[in-house]
Amino acid sequence: MQPIKKILIVEDDLGLTLALYRALSHTYKVITAKSALSGLNKAQALFPDLIILDLNLPDLSGLTVTKKLRQIGVHAPILVLSGEAGLISKVDLLDNGADDYVTKPFSLAELRARIRVLLRKRYYPKRKPLVFGGLMLNPNLRQASVDESTVYLRRKEYLLLECLMSNPGVAVSRDYLKEYAWGQDKIVKNNSIDVHIKMLRAKLEPLGGPDLIKTVQGVGYTFKAG
């Protein structure tokens, strides 16, 4: 028997929260939060399987909350609720870690269906961490660690480090790194790789590894440990 899935609802509208609780609590364990800060704390502490997030919270926007959730290593699917139907809002949310978007008013039947789809996508085989020279990269939590010290990585930072750690000692070209982290058809500014590598190095510094990523002049970067 599978455990009951946990859904975190981050919504300041009490009436909507109660309606969602009544609609979902027969099937799922429902946790509620009425502010962004409370939602962020509960997402970290309670490990929900899915997060339903209001776009317009009183303390932080849903877009900011989405970014922060991904930055702190919360990988549960995020379903955003909003009264706005603008394409830019949807694109921004999806680009920054949201998984789906529902415009108010919506039917509870549609919401349940979207939840089922997202929860099915949630269960994927866990990948083994990459370990090299004392540095461990955990793909399931998107974090890098040395002994007891851990840092959380943004998506692009993680992908760049994953690419380099998968090819230790190899000079990886900027073009290859760009394709690996952004995708083949994505238009990326020329200095984006360098900017993200700089941020990645800064995050690795507290782990004692600021020099793990070496610059290869005229080519790109290489990962060297030990």
C-alpha positions in Angstrom: 0.0 0.0 0.0 1.4 3.4 -1.0 1.7 6.1 1.6 -0.8 9.0 1.4 0.6 11.8 -0.7 1.1 15.2 1.0 -0.1 18.4 -0.6 1.0 21.8 0.7 -1.5 24.6 -0.1 0.1 28.1 0.2 -2.9 30.5 -0.1 -4.0 33.6 1.9 -7.7 33.4 0.9 -9.3 31.4 3.7 -12.4 30.6 1.7 -10.4 29.1 -1.2 -8.2 27.3 1.3 -11.2 25.7 3.0 -12.7 24.7 -0.4 -9.5 23.1 -1.5 -9.1 21.3 1.8 -12.5 19.9 1.6 -12.0 18.8 -2.0 -8.6 17.2 -1.5 -8.4 15.9 2.1 -10.4 12.7 1.3 -7.6 11.6 -1.0 -4.4 13.4 0.2 -2.9 14.7 3.4 -3.4 18.4 3.1 -1.1 21.0 4.8 -1.9 24.7 4.7 0.0 27.9 4.9 -1.4 31.4 4.6 1.9 33.3 3.8 4.9 32.8 1.7 7.3 32.6 4.7 5.1 29.9 6.3 4.9 28.0 3.0 8.7 28.1 2.5 9.3 26.8 6.1 6.7 24.0 5.8 8.0 23.0 2.3 11.5 22.5 3.8 10.4 20.8 7.0 7.5 18.6 5.8 8.6 17.3 2.4 5.3 17.7 0.5 4.7 15.6 -2.6 3.1 18.6 -4.4 2.7 22.4 -3.7 -0.3 24.4 -4.6 0.8 28.0 -4.6 -1.1 31.3 -4.9 0.5 33.8 -7.3 -0.5 36.8 -5.2 0.5 36.3 -1.6 0.6 39.2 0.9 4.4 39.0 1.7 6.0 37.6 -1.5 4.9 37.0 -5.0 4.3 33.4 -6.2 7.2 33.9 -8.7 9.6 34.8 -5.9 8.4 31.9 -3.8 8.9 29.5 -6.7 12.4 30.7 -7.2 13.2 30.4 -3.5 11.7 26.9 -3.3 14.0 25.7 -6.1 17.0 27.5 -4.6 16.7 25.8 -1.3 16.4 22.4 -2.9 12.6 21.7 -2.8 11.8 19.7 -5.9 8.1 18.9 -5.3 5.9 19.9 -8.3 4.5 23.4 -8.0 1.0 24.1 -9.3 0.3 27.9 -9.4 -3.1 29.4 -8.9 -3.7 32.9 -10.3 -6.4 35.4 -11.4 -4.0 36.5 -14.1 -3.9 34.9 -17.5 -1.0 36.7 -19.0 1.4 34.7 -21.2 4.4 36.5 -19.7 3.4 35.5 -16.1 3.0 31.8 -17.3 6.3 31.8 -19.1 8.2 33.4 -16.1 6.7 30.9 -13.7 7.5 27.9 -15.9 11.0 29.1 -16.6 11.7 29.5 -12.9 10.6 26.2 -11.6 6.8 26.0 -11.7 5.3 22.8 -13.2 1.7 23.9 -14.0 -0.5 27.0 -13.9 -4.3 27.3 -13.3 -6.2 30.5 -13.9 -9.0 31.4 -11.5 -11.9 30.6 -11.5 -11.2 26.9 -12.1 -13.2 23.7 -11.7 -12.2 21.3 -8.9 -12.4 18.4 -11.3 -9.8 20.0 -13.5 -7.6 20.8 -10.5 -7.8 17.2 -9.3 -6.8 16.0 -12.8 -3.8 18.3 -12.9 -2.7 17.1 -9.5 -2.9 13.5 -10.6 -0.7 14.2 -13.6 1.9 16.1 -11.6 2.1 13.4 -8.9 2.6 10.7 -11.6 5.5 12.7 -13.0 6.9 13.2 -9.4 7.9 9.5 -9.1 11.1 8.9 -11.1 14.0 6.6 -10.3 16.5 8.2 -8.0 19.9 8.8 -9.5 23.1 8.0 -7.8 25.2 10.9 -6.6 28.4 11.8 -8.5 31.5 11.6 -6.3 34.9 12.8 -7.3 37.8 14.0 -5.2 35.8 14.3 -2.0 33.0 16.3 -3.6 29.6 14.7 -3.9 26.9 16.0 -6.2 23.4 14.8 -5.4 21.1 15.0 -8.4 17.9 14.2 -6.4 18.4 17.1 -4.0 20.4 19.4 -6.4 23.1 19.9 -3.8 26.9 19.6 -3.6 28.7 18.5 -0.4 32.0 17.8 1.1 31.8 15.8 4.4 29.1 17.7 6.5 29.2 20.9 4.5 26.4 21.3 1.9 25.4 24.0 -0.6 22.2 24.1 -2.8 22.6 24.8 -6.5 20.3 26.5 -9.0 19.3 24.4 -12.0 21.9 25.8 -14.4 24.7 25.7 -11.7 23.8 22.0 -11.0 23.8 21.1 -14.7 27.2 22.8 -15.4 28.8 21.1 -12.4 27.2 17.7 -13.4 28.6 18.1 -16.9 32.1 18.9 -15.7 32.1 16.2 -13.0 31.0 13.7 -15.5 34.1 14.5 -17.6 36.9 15.0 -15.0 40.2 16.2 -16.5 38.6 16.9 -19.8 38.5 20.4 -21.3 34.8 20.9 -21.9 34.0 23.6 -24.5 31.6 26.5 -23.8 29.4 25.4 -26.6 29.0 21.9 -25.1 28.3 23.4 -21.7 25.8 25.8 -23.2 24.0 22.9 -24.9 24.1 20.7 -21.8 22.7 23.3 -19.5 20.4 25.4 -21.7 19.4 23.0 -24.5 20.3 22.9 -28.1 17.8 25.5 -29.4 18.1 28.0 -26.6 19.6 31.4 -27.4 22.2 32.2 -24.7 24.3 35.3 -24.2 28.0 34.8 -24.8 29.0 35.5 -21.2 26.2 33.5 -19.5 28.5 30.4 -19.1 31.2 32.5 -17.5 28.7 34.3 -15.2 27.2 31.0 -14.0 30.6 29.4 -13.5 31.6 32.3 -11.4 28.5 31.9 -9.2 29.2 28.1 -9.0 32.8 28.7 -7.9 31.6 31.1 -5.2 29.2 28.4 -3.9 31.9 25.7 -3.9 34.3 27.9 -2.0 32.8 27.2 1.5 33.3 23.5 0.7 37.0 24.1 0.3 36.9 23.8 -3.5 37.1 27.2 -5.2 39.8 25.8 -7.6 37.9 22.6 -8.6 36.8 24.2 -11.8 39.7 25.4 -13.9 39.5 27.8 -16.9 41.0 26.4 -20.2 41.9 29.4 -22.2 40.3 29.5 -25.7 38.2 26.3 -24.9 36.1 26.4 -21.8 36.4 24.7 -18.4 37.6 21.5 -16.8 36.9 19.8 -13.5 40.1 18.9 -11.5 40.0 17.4 -8.1 42.9 16.3 -6.0 
